[in-house]
Amino acid sequence: MKKLSLLPVAAVVGLLFFQGTTKPEVENYPVHPALAPDMPANIKAIVDQKCYGCHNAESKNEKGKAKLDWDAFEAAKKSKQMATKGKIAEVLEKGDMPPAKFLEMKPEGKLSEAELATLLDWSASKKKGGN
Ligand code: HEC
């Protein structure tokens, strides 16, 4: 009985801890330094938390890396950046990213509605770097 009654407490503590470590919209979240320095801070924070793990130059996720490498984003020509943003908007609209299989194992990787809206807004914008 005693052990059981501790379970909800453990769950709440776990949840609090998780939220404390993954605040995606904090302005100065310590993002990976290589991640597009000119991108707006709120976009970087979301990408860092929810996309970067699979989509960076050193990622072990070969498929993900091949399709999108955030480390190469900043240096890319505007036309390339626009194409990438278009792809991003596309997968977000379809709800394809992060991949469903991954979310089954890691539901906390899902974009919140606010994050989704912010990323969509950014990916639909036409400016280089996305300011
Ligand atoms: C768990 C790993 C993982 C995470 C997290 C993830 N992706 Fe992906 N992503 C992939 C893989 C794998 C592919 C390749 C899918 C394929 O080819 O079928 C991909 C493909 C893409 C593509 C290319 C689609 C195309 O058809 O060209 C875009 C754009 C993309 N992801 C954006 C994102 C964004 C934005 C996020 C964060 C919201 C994100 N991804 C999070 C693994 C991931």
Residues whose N, C-alpha, C, O or C-beta is under 5 A from the ligand:
A	BS01	HEC	K50 C51 C54 K63 G64 K67 L68 T84 K87 I88 V91 M97 P98 P99 F102
